Amino acid sequence: MKRACLFVKRQLWKLVWGICIVIARGPYFYGRRVVWSIVMAYFLLPTRHKEIARANFAAAFPQLSRKKIDNLVRLSFLNFGRQTHLFLMLSGDNWFARRRRRAIDGGIRGEEIVTGVLERALKRGVGVIFVTFHLGFWEWAAIKMLEFLKIRCPSMRFSVLAFFDQAREEINIFAKVRRLLGMDVIQVSPLSPRTIIRELSRGNSIGMVVDQFFGTGKKQGKQVELFGKTANLPDSHFRLAQRTGAEIVVALCLWEGHQYVLSIEDVIRVEKGQSPEQDEAFVQAAAQKEARILERRTWEKPYLWFCMTDMFELLNNSH
């Protein structure tokens, strides 16, 4: 019975997202309304994601009232709906998609920084790790980086790390759309670090979203100070960089004016120490540096932050 219910649920999600993709690839006005309505309907439900978002915003902005926090949560879901619609729309190769792509493309800020990183990577024969956060339009960040690499470094393959869940077709559909856009997708699994190391050692690059944990396994990361509180953030990309010698490029795709601009925030290098303790110290310093970027940008544009996991572990005691 349980398997039958799971099968029916997956088929329903396939049908819903299939309809969404068809509509999203049509005229912008109608596609936007349909996809946004679905996401906002999800927002109105008493879901755990909504509770987590409210708790995270309250931790980041303790000076705000409950009403203002709820408004930030609503705007966060609305931004997710907008980027979901655009992501599905851009997967189509038609007049509507090409027109919208030109309209939202604000270019890359800090292009010379990425060029320098790529030149060093080619000399050393090691790839680059591109990371972003659930802040702004992270899918567009991957699209822009893929386009940039095709022009500036066509020999370097670009893969993205993505989470799959057999029970959640709404997650798997995003991975399928990424493949339609020409990205290689590496599935998050116990074997994915080995795959990433192999790709980096061959001079290829990896893209990943690194501010939140996914899956049901034990959340092992680094304790950092974030918004004046202790947060647990992933650290696997720092360890991969430390092991392979790859540089980490932190890039955020933010809405500025009427376009999305891919902003190169910083380049993080994780050195190898003379002892395991020194290795850990270097990883800790890199994690804190990354947390400062997330903190600063979230304070500037809080409505673009889609915080889906309990990073401050505020709700553990209530569930």
C-alpha positions, 0 to 999 in steps of 0.5 A, spaced: 500 500 500 505 504 501 509 503 495 502 504 491 501 511 494 508 513 493 507 511 485 501 515 485 504 521 488 510 521 483 506 520 477 501 526 480 508 530 481 510 528 474 503 531 471 503 537 475 511 539 473 510 537 466 504 541 465 508 547 469 514 546 464 509 546 458 506 553 460 512 556 463 515 555 456 509 559 453 508 567 454 511 570 460 505 573 463 501 567 463 506 562 465 509 566 471 502 567 474 501 559 473 507 557 476 507 563 482 500 560 484 503 553 485 509 556 489 504 560 493 499 555 494 505 551 497 507 557 502 500 558 504 500 550 507 503 549 514 509 546 512 515 545 515 519 549 510 515 555 512 516 554 519 524 553 518 524 559 514 520 563 519 525 561 524 531 562 520 529 569 518 527 571 526 534 568 528 538 573 522 533 579 524 531 579 531 529 586 531 524 585 526 516 584 528 513 577 527 509 581 521 515 583 518 518 576 519 512 573 516 512 578 510 520 576 509 518 569 508 512 570 503 517 574 499 522 569 499 517 563 497 515 568 491 522 569 489 523 562 489 516 561 485 519 567 480 526 563 479 522 556 478 518 559 473 524 562 469 528 556 470 523 552 467 522 557 461 529 557 459 529 550 458 525 551 452 529 553 445 523 558 443 522 565 441 519 566 448 525 563 452 530 567 448 527 573 449 526 572 456 534 570 457 536 577 453 531 581 458 534 578 465 541 577 463 545 583 467 552 579 465 558 578 470 561 582 475 568 580 476 569 577 470 577 578 470 577 574 477 574 568 474 579 569 468 585 569 473 582 563 476 581 559 470 588 561 467 591 558 474 587 552 474 589 550 466 597 551 468 596 546 474 591 541 471 586 542 476 579 544 476 575 549 479 569 549 484 564 554 483 559 555 489 553 559 491 548 559 496 540 559 496 540 566 495 537 570 489 537 565 482 542 560 483 540 556 477 541 562 473 548 562 476 550 555 474 547 557 467 551 563 466 558 559 469 556 554 463 556 559 458 562 563 460 566 556 460 564 554 454 567 561 451 573 562 455 575 555 457 571 550 452 576 544 454 573 544 461 567 540 463 562 543 468 558 539 472 553 540 478 552 537 484 544 535 485 540 532 490 535 526 488 530 523 492 526 517 489 520 519 493 520 526 491 519 528 484 518 535 485 526 535 486 528 530 481 525 534 475 530 540 477 535 535 475 532 533 469 531 540 467 539 542 468 540 536 463 536 539 458 540 546 459 546 542 457 549 541 464 552 534 467 549 532 473 553 529 479 548 525 484 549 526 491 551 520 494 556 517 498 560 516 492 560 523 489 566 525 493 570 520 489 567 523 482 568 530 484 575 528 485 576 525 479 573 530 475 577 536 478 584 532 477 582 531 470 581 539 470 574 539 470 570 544 474 564 543 479 558 547 481 554 546 487 550 550 492 553 549 499 549 553 504 544 548 506 544 540 507 540 535 504 538 528 504 537 524 511 544 522 513 547 525 519 549 533 518 556 533 519 559 540 517 563 546 521 560 550 526 561 557 524 558 564 527 552 566 522 548 572 524 551 572 531 549 565 532 552 558 531 550 555 525 552 548 522 554 549 514 557 544 510 564 543 509 565 538 504 567 542 498 573 545 503 576 538 504 575 537 496 579 543 495 584 542 500 585 535 497 586 537 490 588 544 490 582 547 487 580 554 488 573 555 490 570 561 487 564 564 491 558 567 486 552 569 487 546 571 482 542 577 485 536 581 482 539 588 481 534 593 477 531 589 472 536 584 471 540 578 474 547 580 475 552 574 477 557 577 482 563 574 483 564 575 491 571 572 492 576 566 491 577 562 497 584 557 497 584 552 502 591 550 504 594 544 506 597 544 513 603 540 516 598 536 521 591 534 521 589 540 527 592 545 522 588 542 516 582 543 520 584 550 522 584 552 515 578 549 513 574 552 519 577 559 517 575 558 510 568 556 512 567 562 517 569 567 511 564 564 506 559 565 512 561 572 512 559 573 505 552 569 506 551 574 512 553 580 508 549 579 502 543 576 506 542 582 510 542 586 503 537 582 500 533 578 505 527 577 500 532 573 496 534 568 501 530 561 501 533 558 507 530 551 507 534 547 512 534 548 520 541 551 520 541 554 527 537 547 529 532 551 532 526 546 531 530 540 533 526 540 540 519 541 537 519 535 532 
